[in-house]
């Protein structure tokens, strides 16, 4: 199988992007999905906005490549919840 993209080692790796609900974090998360990674995005944003992030990723690489979780990284309990998911 030929190497794909500039980061072929990201295929099926799990990446966590905090602040991935918008802006630079969102663009980074989508780029990782395009490179074949499985991405967990956390954001303190509203759940509806996070659902839109999942839809954008599914349009790029199919469903199940990006999982968005509402979490505030300043809250230890939220971080534990993301790790457990």
PASEBA-1860 file (N, C-alpha, C; in nm, 3 decimals):
! residues 85
1> XXXXXXXX> 0.084/-0.118/0.000/0.000/0.000/0.000/0.089/0.124/0.000 ~ 0.061/0.217/-0.086/0.141/0.339/-0.098/0.113/0.431/0.020 ~ 0.217/0.504/0.061/0.202/0.602/0.168/0.107/0.711/0.122 ~ 0.023/0.759/0.213/-0.078/0.859/0.182/-0.048/0.984/0.262 ~ -0.051/1.099/0.200/-0.034/1.224/0.270/0.107/1.242/0.325 ~ 0.123/1.342/0.408/0.255/1.370/0.463/0.280/1.299/0.595 ~ 0.176/1.242/0.656/0.189/1.172/0.783/0.131/1.030/0.773 ~ 0.194/0.943/0.696/0.135/0.809/0.679/0.125/0.732/0.810
9> XXXXXXXX> 0.203/0.768/0.910/0.198/0.697/1.037/0.074/0.730/1.120 ~ -0.009/0.824/1.075/-0.129/0.860/1.150/-0.247/0.768/1.120 ~ -0.234/0.681/1.023/-0.344/0.591/0.988/-0.389/0.511/1.110 ~ -0.515/0.528/1.148/-0.580/0.459/1.259/-0.519/0.490/1.396 ~ -0.436/0.592/1.406/-0.388/0.638/1.536/-0.499/0.721/1.601 ~ -0.499/0.727/1.732/-0.597/0.807/1.803/-0.533/0.939/1.844 ~ -0.596/1.048/1.806/-0.547/1.182/1.838/-0.656/1.256/1.915 ~ -0.615/1.334/2.013/-0.709/1.416/2.089/-0.677/1.562/2.059
17> XXXXXXXX> -0.781/1.637/2.021/-0.766/1.779/1.992/-0.856/1.855/2.088 ~ -0.795/1.931/2.178/-0.875/2.016/2.268/-0.904/2.147/2.196 ~ -1.020/2.202/2.225/-1.059/2.326/2.157/-1.087/2.303/2.010 ~ -1.135/2.185/1.976/-1.156/2.149/1.836/-1.293/2.184/1.782 ~ -1.370/2.261/1.855/-1.503/2.296/1.809/-1.507/2.407/1.706 ~ -1.396/2.481/1.694/-1.392/2.592/1.598/-1.248/2.634/1.573 ~ -1.230/2.720/1.477/-1.100/2.782/1.451/-0.989/2.684/1.417 ~ -0.871/2.714/1.470/-0.752/2.634/1.441/-0.767/2.489/1.489
25> XXXXXXXX> -0.826/2.470/1.607/-0.846/2.334/1.657/-0.933/2.251/1.565 ~ -1.038/2.311/1.513/-1.127/2.241/1.420/-1.052/2.204/1.293 ~ -0.977/2.298/1.238/-0.902/2.270/1.115/-0.798/2.161/1.137 ~ -0.733/2.162/1.252/-0.636/2.057/1.283/-0.704/1.921/1.293 ~ -0.819/1.917/1.359/-0.891/1.791/1.373/-0.933/1.736/1.238 ~ -0.983/1.821/1.150/-1.024/1.776/1.018/-0.905/1.729/0.935 ~ -0.791/1.797/0.949/-0.670/1.754/0.877/-0.625/1.617/0.926 ~ -0.633/1.593/1.056/-0.596/1.462/1.109/-0.689/1.353/1.057
33> XXXXXXXX> -0.818/1.383/1.049/-0.915/1.287/0.995/-0.880/1.255/0.850 ~ -0.846/1.358/0.773/-0.809/1.337/0.632/-0.685/1.250/0.619 ~ -0.597/1.254/0.718/-0.475/1.173/0.716/-0.499/1.031/0.768 ~ -0.624/1.000/0.806/-0.657/0.864/0.846/-0.662/0.840/0.995 ~ -0.641/0.943/1.076/-0.645/0.926/1.221/-0.788/0.916/1.271 ~ -0.803/0.856/1.386/-0.928/0.860/1.459/-0.911/0.973/1.560 ~ -1.004/1.067/1.560/-0.985/1.190/1.636/-1.096/1.208/1.739 ~ -1.054/1.244/1.860/-1.146/1.284/1.965/-1.129/1.435/1.981
41> XXXXXXXX> -1.238/1.507/1.964/-1.238/1.653/1.977/-1.309/1.689/2.106 ~ -1.247/1.776/2.185/-1.316/1.829/2.302/-1.335/1.978/2.283 ~ -1.445/2.026/2.335/-1.475/2.168/2.329/-1.579/2.199/2.435 ~ -1.573/2.319/2.487/-1.675/2.364/2.582/-1.797/2.419/2.508 ~ -1.798/2.411/2.377/-1.907/2.463/2.294/-2.035/2.382/2.315 ~ -2.142/2.430/2.257/-2.271/2.363/2.265/-2.269/2.231/2.189 ~ -2.348/2.137/2.237/-2.354/2.003/2.176/-2.394/2.008/2.029 ~ -2.482/2.100/1.991/-2.525/2.110/1.852/-2.407/2.147/1.761
49> XXXXXXXX> -2.321/2.234/1.809/-2.205/2.272/1.730/-2.108/2.156/1.715 ~ -2.095/2.076/1.819/-2.007/1.960/1.812/-2.063/1.855/1.716 ~ -2.194/1.843/1.710/-2.256/1.750/1.615/-2.222/1.793/1.472 ~ -2.218/1.924/1.447/-2.182/1.974/1.314/-2.037/1.939/1.280 ~ -1.949/1.940/1.380/-1.810/1.901/1.360/-1.803/1.755/1.318 ~ -1.878/1.669/1.385/-1.880/1.527/1.349/-1.931/1.508/1.207 ~ -2.032/1.585/1.168/-2.087/1.575/1.033/-1.985/1.616/0.928 ~ -1.910/1.723/0.955/-1.806/1.766/0.860/-1.700/1.659/0.843
57> XXXXXXXX> -1.659/1.598/0.953/-1.557/1.493/0.946/-1.611/1.372/0.871 ~ -1.737/1.336/0.893/-1.796/1.222/0.824/-1.803/1.247/0.674 ~ -1.827/1.371/0.635/-1.830/1.404/0.493/-1.691/1.389/0.430 ~ -1.586/1.412/0.508/-1.449/1.400/0.457/-1.401/1.257/0.449 ~ -1.428/1.180/0.554/-1.364/1.047/0.564/-1.458/0.936/0.606 ~ -1.585/0.962/0.608/-1.681/0.860/0.650/-1.708/0.869/0.799 ~ -1.817/0.805/0.842/-1.854/0.811/0.983/-1.757/0.734/1.072 ~ -1.750/0.774/1.198/-1.670/0.700/1.295/-1.524/0.738/1.301
65> XXXXXXXX> -1.482/0.842/1.230/-1.342/0.885/1.234/-1.319/0.995/1.337 ~ -1.425/1.070/1.370/-1.413/1.179/1.466/-1.526/1.169/1.567 ~ -1.490/1.183/1.692/-1.587/1.180/1.801/-1.573/1.311/1.878 ~ -1.679/1.388/1.886/-1.676/1.517/1.955/-1.741/1.503/2.092 ~ -1.674/1.556/2.193/-1.723/1.549/2.331/-1.722/1.688/2.391 ~ -1.832/1.724/2.456/-1.838/1.851/2.525/-1.762/1.836/2.656 ~ -1.653/1.910/2.669/-1.570/1.902/2.789/-1.486/2.029/2.801 ~ -1.468/2.072/2.923/-1.384/2.187/2.952/-1.255/2.133/3.012
73> XXXXXXXX> -1.142/2.152/2.943/-1.016/2.094/2.989/-0.967/2.155/3.120 ~ -1.030/2.262/3.164/-0.995/2.319/3.294/-1.061/2.243/3.408 ~ -1.152/2.151/3.374/-1.227/2.074/3.473/-1.177/1.929/3.470 ~ -1.115/1.886/3.578/-1.056/1.752/3.586/-1.161/1.643/3.560 ~ -1.280/1.660/3.614/-1.386/1.561/3.592/-1.424/1.548/3.446 ~ -1.428/1.659/3.374/-1.457/1.653/3.231/-1.349/1.575/3.158 ~ -1.224/1.599/3.195/-1.112/1.529/3.130/-1.118/1.378/3.157 ~ -1.152/1.341/3.278/-1.167/1.197/3.308/-1.276/1.135/3.223
81> XXXXX> -1.385/1.209/3.203/-1.495/1.160/3.121/-1.454/1.136/2.977 ~ -1.372/1.224/2.923/-1.324/1.208/2.785/-1.235/1.085/2.776 ~ -1.148/1.066/2.874/-1.059/0.949/2.874/-1.135/0.819/2.885 ~ -1.245/0.820/2.957/-1.326/0.699/2.975/-1.405/0.666/2.850 ~ -1.435/0.767/2.770/-1.515/0.745/2.648/-1.425/0.684/2.546
END
